[in-house]
Amino acid sequence: MKRWLVHILIVPLVASFLLSCGGGSSKSSDGKTIVRLHLLLISTKQVEHFQWIESTYEAQNPDVDVLFEQFPGSSLKDYEIKLKLGLASKKAPDVVGVGHALAEELARLGFLSPAPDNIVDRVAESSTNEMVRTAPVFNGIHYGIVSDATPTALFYNRSMFAESGLDPDRPPQTMTELIDFA
């Protein structure tokens, strides 16, 4: 059984993804399928939200036991290292929440399972825009679902751009350009 909780995780979780790591099913002592959900959460509101998701999903799926595992601490780098070690040793959680860059790296390393067709279909039907539809797709393979996205805006002083020899009608288009312009 591919273990995917994402169909109930459409209620929000700065573009982060919920990705299936695959793996074999494990059973609890009462015969329920155990699904481990691992996230780096900072605020107590996020914890409360995922506890609600856990209890709601289990009520709707009495044969499943969701184990919500919060990473202790607030270091993104520590979370990334622990996740990579868990994936490499085949001891990773079943579903993880990560940002775009890490999701792409995990997919490239072969650590992620492709999303099931029903998730791919739901993303195609329900996404609010093209970025949300295509963000979890790497090398043509759909790996997850965007749980939230944060729009970013660049505000700049046109006069200072011109004084610096930059074209105020052509702001930076990428992070690399932004660094170069700075």
Rosetta blueprint (number, residue, H / E / L):
1 M L
2 K L
3 R L
4 W L
5 L L
6 V H
7 H H
8 I H
9 L L
10 I L
11 V L
12 P L
13 L L
14 V L
15 A L
16 S E
17 F E
18 L E
19 L E
20 S E
21 C L
22 G L
23 G L
24 G L
25 S L
26 S E
27 K E
28 S L
29 S L
30 D L
31 G L
32 K L
33 T E
34 I E
35 V E
36 R E
37 L E
38 H E
39 L E
40 L L
41 L L
42 I L
43 S L
44 T H
45 K H
46 Q H
47 V H
48 E H
49 H H
50 F H
51 Q H
52 W H
53 I H
54 E H
55 S H
56 T H
57 Y H
58 E H
59 A H
60 Q H
61 N L
62 P L
63 D L
64 V E
65 D E
66 V E
67 L E
68 F E
69 E E
70 Q E
71 F L
72 P L
73 G L
74 S L
75 S L
76 L H
77 K H
78 D H
79 Y H
80 E H
81 I H
82 K H
83 L H
84 K H
85 L H
86 G H
87 L H
88 A H
89 S L
90 K L
91 K L
92 A L
93 P L
94 D L
95 V E
96 V E
97 G E
98 V E
99 G E
100 H H
101 A H
102 L H
103 A H
104 E H
105 E H
106 L H
107 A H
108 R H
109 L L
110 G L
111 F L
112 L L
113 S L
114 P L
115 A L
116 P L
117 D H
118 N H
119 I H
120 V H
121 D H
122 R H
123 V H
124 A H
125 E H
126 S H
127 S L
128 T L
129 N L
130 E H
131 M H
132 V H
133 R H
134 T H
135 A L
136 P L
137 V E
138 F E
139 N L
140 G L
141 I E
142 H E
143 Y L
144 G E
145 I E
146 V E
147 S E
148 D E
149 A L
150 T L
151 P L
152 T L
153 A L
154 L L
155 F L
156 Y L
157 N L
158 R H
159 S H
160 M H
161 F H
162 A H
163 E H
164 S L
165 G L
166 L L
167 D L
168 P L
169 D L
170 R L
171 P L
172 P L
173 Q L
174 T L
175 M H
176 T H
177 E H
178 L H
179 I H
180 D H
181 F H
182 A L
